[in-house]
């Protein structure tokens, strides 16, 4: 937008941020120029010196926020850790979360453009879920993706319990199968015989060969997907068998250390 003055850019920014607020209030389907004026503080006459009409306002907002959204969900590591990072980024950005969850506008062409961005985000979520070994294998990836999407929209609607859950685990995971705090894992003292000691709580226990290997991998900040693959190779076992053993060990670990 070469040649735009600082004042003009400020007015455009005010209008774009007004659309953010209206999306958060789920008012895009009822959008009028009067609402945009009310939330932006930019008069209708001034606004339409910078935009052709209301469709132009929405068009520019869709592509501005849509590209930001794609940037936020791309270039993150594949698998569970990357997906959790993506979820936290979305939860921490009300504008992007509203872009994902609000009811779309009435204009069919604009609605289609908004839905295209949402489709790309859904595809990115599915790409992260597909290689995850520790996911419910009997549930299709598309259904898990839908579950996560619905959970994000629940957060957007103000469900604080879901927000707290999504900060540390995916919606289909139970507390028993989520890992303890990484800081707790890091402080554990291990020896090669399998003796494990927590210097903070004073708790100690003995882990078998596979349990010790799991703890060592976690202390090296290895994600769960690569951990399962590593154990399957080392112990010549199937990924499903290893996954079951890891989940059982995790459940025991959560009861032993806090």
Sine and cosine of phi, psi and omega as CSV:
sin_phi,cos_phi,sin_psi,cos_psi,sin_omega,cos_omega
0.00,0.00,0.85,0.52,-0.07,-1.00
-0.89,0.46,0.67,-0.74,0.07,-1.00
1.00,-0.01,-0.07,1.00,0.03,-1.00
-0.96,0.28,0.73,-0.68,0.01,-1.00
-0.97,0.24,0.27,-0.96,0.01,-1.00
-0.87,0.50,-0.66,0.75,-0.01,-1.00
-0.90,0.44,-0.69,0.72,0.02,-1.00
-0.88,0.47,-0.70,0.71,0.00,-1.00
-0.89,0.46,-0.62,0.79,0.05,-1.00
-0.87,0.49,-0.69,0.72,0.00,-1.00
-0.90,0.44,-0.68,0.73,0.04,-1.00
-0.88,0.48,-0.69,0.73,0.02,-1.00
-0.88,0.47,-0.65,0.76,0.02,-1.00
-0.88,0.48,-0.65,0.76,0.00,-1.00
-0.92,0.39,-0.68,0.73,0.01,-1.00
-0.89,0.46,-0.67,0.74,0.00,-1.00
-0.94,0.33,-0.47,0.88,0.11,-0.99
-0.90,0.44,-0.64,0.77,0.07,-1.00
-0.88,0.47,-0.61,0.79,0.08,-1.00
-0.85,0.53,-0.74,0.67,-0.03,-1.00
-0.90,0.44,-0.65,0.76,-0.01,-1.00
-0.94,0.35,-0.54,0.84,0.09,-1.00
-0.92,0.39,-0.65,0.76,0.03,-1.00
-0.89,0.46,-0.53,0.85,0.05,-1.00
-1.00,0.07,0.01,1.00,0.00,-1.00
0.86,0.51,0.73,0.68,-0.04,-1.00
-0.92,-0.39,0.16,0.99,-0.03,-1.00
-0.89,0.46,-0.56,0.83,-0.01,-1.00
-0.95,0.30,-0.21,0.98,0.01,-1.00
-0.89,-0.46,0.38,0.93,-0.16,-0.99
-0.91,0.41,0.69,-0.72,0.12,-0.99
-0.70,-0.71,0.32,-0.95,0.05,-1.00
-0.89,0.46,-0.53,0.85,0.01,-1.00
-0.89,0.46,-0.65,0.76,0.04,-1.00
-0.90,0.44,-0.67,0.74,0.00,-1.00
-0.90,0.44,-0.67,0.74,0.05,-1.00
-0.86,0.50,-0.70,0.71,-0.03,-1.00
-0.87,0.49,-0.67,0.74,-0.08,-1.00
-1.00,0.02,-0.35,0.94,-0.02,-1.00
-1.00,-0.10,-0.46,0.89,-0.10,-1.00
0.98,0.22,0.14,0.99,0.03,-1.00
-0.98,-0.22,0.80,-0.60,-0.05,-1.00
-0.91,0.41,0.38,-0.93,-0.03,-1.00
-0.89,0.47,-0.64,0.76,0.00,-1.00
-0.89,0.46,-0.69,0.72,0.01,-1.00
-0.93,0.38,-0.68,0.73,-0.03,-1.00
-0.85,0.53,-0.69,0.73,-0.06,-1.00
-0.99,0.12,0.08,1.00,0.25,-0.97
-0.99,0.13,-0.36,0.93,-0.05,-1.00
-0.95,-0.30,-0.30,0.95,0.02,-1.00
-0.77,-0.64,0.58,-0.82,-0.03,-1.00
-0.92,0.39,-0.68,0.73,-0.05,-1.00
-0.23,-0.97,-0.10,-1.00,-0.02,-1.00
-0.92,0.39,-0.54,0.84,0.06,-1.00
-0.90,0.45,-0.59,0.81,0.04,-1.00
-0.92,0.39,-0.62,0.79,0.07,-1.00
-0.86,0.52,-0.76,0.65,-0.03,-1.00
-0.92,0.40,-0.65,0.76,0.00,-1.00
-0.85,0.53,-0.74,0.68,-0.05,-1.00
-0.93,0.36,-0.58,0.82,0.05,-1.00
-0.92,0.40,-0.69,0.72,0.00,-1.00
-0.84,0.54,-0.73,0.69,-0.06,-1.00
-0.97,0.24,-0.51,0.86,0.06,-1.00
-0.91,0.42,-0.81,0.58,-0.01,-1.00
-0.96,0.29,-0.57,0.82,0.00,-1.00
-0.88,0.48,-0.69,0.73,0.03,-1.00
-0.93,0.38,-0.60,0.80,0.08,-1.00
-0.89,0.46,-0.64,0.77,0.00,-1.00
-0.90,0.44,-0.72,0.69,0.01,-1.00
-0.89,0.45,-0.60,0.80,0.04,-1.00
-0.90,0.45,-0.59,0.81,-0.04,-1.00
-0.95,0.32,-0.51,0.86,-0.07,-1.00
-0.99,-0.12,-0.24,0.97,0.05,-1.00
-1.00,-0.06,0.20,-0.98,0.07,-1.00
0.86,0.50,0.50,0.87,0.16,-0.99
-0.91,-0.41,0.48,-0.88,-0.07,-1.00
-0.84,0.55,0.56,-0.83,0.05,-1.00
-0.95,0.32,0.37,-0.93,0.06,-1.00
1.00,-0.08,-0.17,-0.99,-0.13,-0.99
-0.88,0.47,-0.73,0.68,-0.04,-1.00
-0.88,0.47,-0.67,0.74,0.03,-1.00
-0.91,0.42,-0.63,0.77,0.00,-1.00
-0.91,0.40,-0.67,0.75,0.04,-1.00
-0.90,0.44,-0.63,0.78,0.05,-1.00
-0.88,0.48,-0.70,0.71,0.02,-1.00
-0.87,0.50,-0.71,0.70,-0.01,-1.00
-0.87,0.49,-0.70,0.71,0.01,-1.00
-0.89,0.45,-0.63,0.78,0.03,-1.00
-0.89,0.46,-0.66,0.75,0.00,-1.00
-0.94,0.35,-0.67,0.74,0.01,-1.00
-0.89,0.46,-0.56,0.83,-0.03,-1.00
-0.99,0.14,-0.02,1.00,-0.03,-1.00
-0.80,-0.60,1.00,-0.09,-0.07,-1.00
-0.86,0.52,-0.58,0.81,-0.03,-1.00
-0.90,0.43,-0.70,0.71,-0.01,-1.00
-0.95,0.33,-0.61,0.79,0.03,-1.00
-0.90,0.43,-0.63,0.78,0.05,-1.00
-0.91,0.41,-0.63,0.78,0.05,-1.00
-0.84,0.54,-0.61,0.79,-0.01,-1.00
-0.96,0.26,-0.58,0.81,-0.27,-0.96
-0.94,-0.35,-0.32,0.95,-0.09,-1.00
-0.95,0.31,0.34,-0.94,0.11,-0.99
-0.92,0.39,0.70,-0.71,-0.05,-1.00
-0.96,0.29,0.21,-0.98,0.00,-1.00
-0.95,0.30,0.22,-0.97,-0.10,-1.00
-0.97,0.23,-0.52,0.85,-0.04,-1.00
-0.89,0.47,0.87,-0.50,-0.09,-1.00
-0.85,0.52,-0.64,0.77,-0.02,-1.00
-0.91,0.40,-0.69,0.73,0.02,-1.00
-0.93,0.37,-0.64,0.77,0.04,-1.00
-0.87,0.49,-0.66,0.75,0.01,-1.00
-0.89,0.46,-0.65,0.76,0.01,-1.00
-0.91,0.42,-0.65,0.76,0.06,-1.00
-0.89,0.46,-0.70,0.71,-0.04,-1.00
-0.93,0.37,-0.48,0.88,0.07,-1.00
-0.89,0.45,-0.70,0.72,0.05,-1.00
-0.89,0.46,-0.67,0.74,0.02,-1.00
-0.90,0.44,-0.62,0.78,0.03,-1.00
-0.88,0.47,-0.65,0.76,0.00,-1.00
-0.91,0.42,-0.60,0.80,0.05,-1.00
-0.92,0.39,-0.70,0.72,0.03,-1.00
-0.87,0.50,-0.65,0.76,0.03,-1.00
-0.89,0.45,-0.62,0.78,0.03,-1.00
-0.91,0.42,-0.65,0.76,0.05,-1.00
-0.87,0.49,-0.70,0.72,-0.01,-1.00
-0.90,0.43,-0.58,0.82,0.03,-1.00
-0.91,0.42,-0.53,0.85,0.04,-1.00
-0.97,0.23,-0.58,0.82,-0.05,-1.00
-0.96,0.27,-0.63,0.78,-0.13,-0.99
-0.79,0.62,-0.74,0.67,-0.04,-1.00
-0.99,0.16,-0.02,1.00,-0.04,-1.00
-0.94,0.35,0.86,-0.51,0.01,-1.00
-0.97,0.24,-0.56,0.83,-0.04,-1.00
-1.00,-0.07,0.89,0.45,0.11,-0.99
-0.74,-0.68,0.38,-0.93,0.02,-1.00
-0.89,0.45,0.95,-0.30,-0.11,-0.99
-0.94,0.34,-0.35,0.94,-0.02,-1.00
-0.99,0.10,-0.10,0.99,-0.01,-1.00
-0.96,-0.29,0.80,-0.60,0.00,-1.00
-0.86,0.52,0.53,-0.85,0.00,-1.00
-0.83,0.55,-0.62,0.78,-0.02,-1.00
-0.87,0.49,-0.62,0.79,0.01,-1.00
-0.94,0.33,-0.61,0.79,0.06,-1.00
-0.90,0.43,-0.64,0.77,0.05,-1.00
-0.89,0.46,-0.69,0.72,0.04,-1.00
-0.89,0.46,-0.65,0.76,0.01,-1.00
-0.86,0.51,-0.71,0.70,0.01,-1.00
-0.91,0.42,-0.66,0.75,0.00,-1.00
-0.87,0.49,-0.73,0.68,0.02,-1.00
-0.89,0.46,-0.63,0.78,0.01,-1.00
-0.91,0.42,-0.64,0.77,0.06,-1.00
-0.89,0.46,-0.65,0.76,0.03,-1.00
-0.93,0.36,-0.52,0.86,0.10,-0.99
-0.89,0.45,-0.65,0.76,0.06,-1.00
-0.88,0.47,-0.70,0.72,0.01,-1.00
-0.87,0.50,-0.56,0.83,0.01,-1.00
-0.99,0.17,-0.07,1.00,0.11,-0.99
0.96,-0.27,0.24,0.97,0.02,-1.00
-0.98,0.18,0.99,-0.13,-0.10,-1.00
-0.91,0.41,-0.54,0.84,-0.01,-1.00
-0.90,0.43,-0.63,0.77,0.05,-1.00
-0.93,0.36,-0.61,0.79,0.04,-1.00
-0.87,0.49,-0.71,0.70,0.00,-1.00
-0.89,0.46,-0.64,0.77,-0.01,-1.00
-0.91,0.41,-0.71,0.70,-0.08,-1.00
-0.94,0.35,-0.23,0.97,0.05,-1.00
-0.96,0.30,-0.30,0.96,-0.06,-1.00
-0.73,-0.68,-0.27,0.96,-0.01,-1.00
-0.46,-0.89,0.33,-0.94,0.00,-1.00
-0.99,0.14,0.42,-0.91,-0.18,-0.98
-0.88,0.48,-0.45,0.89,-0.02,-1.00
-1.00,0.01,-0.03,1.00,0.01,-1.00
-1.00,0.01,0.66,-0.75,0.11,-0.99
-1.00,0.01,0.30,-0.95,0.00,-1.00
-0.88,0.47,-0.53,0.85,-0.04,-1.00
-0.92,0.40,-0.42,0.91,-0.05,-1.00
-0.97,-0.22,-0.01,1.00,0.07,-1.00
-1.00,0.06,0.50,-0.86,-0.08,-1.00
-0.97,0.25,0.49,-0.87,0.12,-0.99
-0.88,0.47,0.20,-0.98,0.02,-1.00
-0.80,0.60,0.77,-0.64,0.02,-1.00
-0.82,0.57,-0.53,0.85,0.02,-1.00
-0.90,0.44,-0.57,0.82,0.03,-1.00
-0.93,0.37,-0.69,0.72,0.03,-1.00
-0.86,0.51,-0.67,0.74,-0.07,-1.00
-0.91,0.42,-0.51,0.86,-0.09,-1.00
-0.99,0.12,-0.18,0.98,-0.02,-1.00
-0.92,0.38,0.68,-0.74,0.09,-1.00
-0.99,-0.13,0.79,-0.61,-0.05,-1.00
-0.86,-0.51,0.53,-0.85,0.23,-0.97
-0.80,-0.60,0.17,-0.99,-0.15,-0.99
-0.93,0.36,-0.29,0.96,0.03,-1.00
-0.99,0.12,-0.10,1.00,0.03,-1.00
0.99,-0.17,0.10,1.00,0.02,-1.00
-0.97,0.24,0.76,-0.65,-0.04,-1.00
-0.83,-0.55,0.76,-0.65,-0.04,-1.00
-0.74,-0.67,0.74,-0.68,0.08,-1.00
-0.98,-0.22,0.96,-0.29,-0.07,-1.00
-0.92,0.39,-0.31,0.95,-0.01,-1.00
-0.99,0.15,-0.78,0.63,-0.04,-1.00
-1.00,0.03,-0.32,0.95,-0.07,-1.00
0.99,0.13,0.03,1.00,-0.02,-1.00
-0.96,0.29,0.63,-0.78,0.09,-1.00
-0.64,-0.77,0.46,-0.89,0.05,-1.00
-0.34,-0.94,0.18,-0.98,0.00,-1.00
-0.92,-0.40,0.77,-0.64,0.02,-1.00
-0.97,-0.25,0.56,-0.83,0.08,-1.00
-0.97,0.24,-0.06,-1.00,-0.11,-0.99
-0.86,0.51,-0.70,0.71,-0.02,-1.00
-0.95,0.32,-0.62,0.79,0.04,-1.00
-0.89,0.46,-0.66,0.75,0.04,-1.00
-0.89,0.45,-0.64,0.77,0.01,-1.00
-0.90,0.44,-0.66,0.75,0.03,-1.00
-0.86,0.51,-0.73,0.68,-0.01,-1.00
-0.89,0.46,-0.65,0.76,0.01,-1.00
-0.89,0.45,-0.67,0.74,0.01,-1.00
-0.91,0.41,-0.64,0.76,0.00,-1.00
-0.92,0.39,-0.60,0.80,0.05,-1.00
-0.92,0.39,-0.41,0.91,0.08,-1.00
-1.00,0.05,0.14,0.99,0.03,-1.00
0.87,0.49,0.59,0.81,0.07,-1.00
-0.98,0.19,0.71,-0.71,-0.02,-1.00
-0.97,0.25,0.27,-0.96,-0.15,-0.99
-0.90,0.44,-0.58,0.82,-0.03,-1.00
-0.91,0.42,-0.73,0.68,-0.01,-1.00
-0.94,0.34,-0.49,0.87,0.05,-1.00
-0.89,0.46,-0.73,0.69,0.00,-1.00
-0.88,0.47,-0.70,0.72,0.01,-1.00
-0.90,0.44,-0.65,0.76,0.01,-1.00
-0.89,0.45,-0.71,0.70,0.00,-1.00
-0.92,0.39,-0.63,0.77,0.01,-1.00
-0.87,0.49,-0.63,0.78,0.02,-1.00
-0.95,0.32,-0.71,0.70,-0.08,-1.00
-0.93,0.38,-0.62,0.78,-0.07,-1.00
-0.97,-0.23,0.15,0.99,0.05,-1.00
0.78,0.62,0.80,0.60,-0.01,-1.00
-0.79,-0.61,0.27,-0.96,0.03,-1.00
-0.97,0.24,0.42,-0.91,0.01,-1.00
-0.87,0.49,-0.60,0.80,-0.01,-1.00
-0.91,0.41,-0.66,0.75,0.04,-1.00
-0.90,0.44,-0.70,0.71,0.00,-1.00
-0.90,0.43,-0.68,0.73,0.01,-1.00
-0.86,0.52,-0.69,0.72,0.01,-1.00
-0.88,0.47,-0.69,0.72,-0.01,-1.00
-0.91,0.42,-0.64,0.77,0.01,-1.00
-0.90,0.43,-0.69,0.73,-0.01,-1.00
-0.90,0.44,-0.62,0.78,0.05,-1.00
-0.91,0.41,-0.68,0.73,0.00,-1.00
-0.90,0.43,-0.66,0.75,0.02,-1.00
-0.87,0.49,-0.69,0.72,0.01,-1.00
-0.87,0.49,-0.67,0.74,0.04,-1.00
-0.92,0.39,-0.66,0.75,-0.03,-1.00
-0.88,0.48,-0.65,0.76,0.01,-1.00
-0.90,0.44,-0.54,0.84,0.02,-1.00
-0.97,0.24,-0.46,0.89,-0.06,-1.00
-1.00,0.10,-0.58,0.81,-0.06,-1.00
-0.81,-0.59,0.50,-0.87,-0.01,-1.00
-0.84,-0.54,0.00,0.00,0.00,0.00
